[in-house]
Amino acid sequence: MRQIYTLFAIMMLTFVSSLSAQPRNEWRLFANLEFDEYFNEDIGTYDLKPKFTQELLALEGQEVVLLGYIISSAKTDGFENIILSKFPFTSCYFCGNAGMETVAEIEFDAKKSNFRIDSAYGFKGKLAFNKDDPTRLVVILKDAEEWDF
């Protein structure tokens, strides 16, 4: 009987360790992202500039996984710029009450897949932050690939 308990314990430890080795949905990393308002002279309106903590900047270049909903998609020169939202279209940053920290720009090879707007997808890629270009999103996944969840 003791051998059965030992075998069961080993199996459980193996299962739990395999779960922790898988990439997680990392939207939580951006929950405390703050923004300063400034006047953008190029477009003549007020805009928001992100303030990054040292903890966030230390994650730049690391591989992360984001699961969410495709809000927009545009093909350019064989690449697809995808806007992924933590929330479905009706609750996303552009249409609902969410903040800029709930959307990410995904740099993806358009030849690899066809996407449906407002459908759930996962992407794995290298985390990058847009520090000063108001025409791009704050969170960017570079060299992204589709990730099954």
Buried (B, 14 or more C-beta within 10 A) or exposed (E): EEEEEEEEEEEEEEEEEEEEEEBEBBBEBBEEBEBEEEEEEEEEEEEBBBEBEEEBEEBEEEBBBBBBBBBBBEEEEEEBBBBBBBBBBEBBBEEEEBBBBBBBBBBBEBEEEEBEEEEEBBBBBBBBBBEEEEEEBBBBBEEBBBBEE
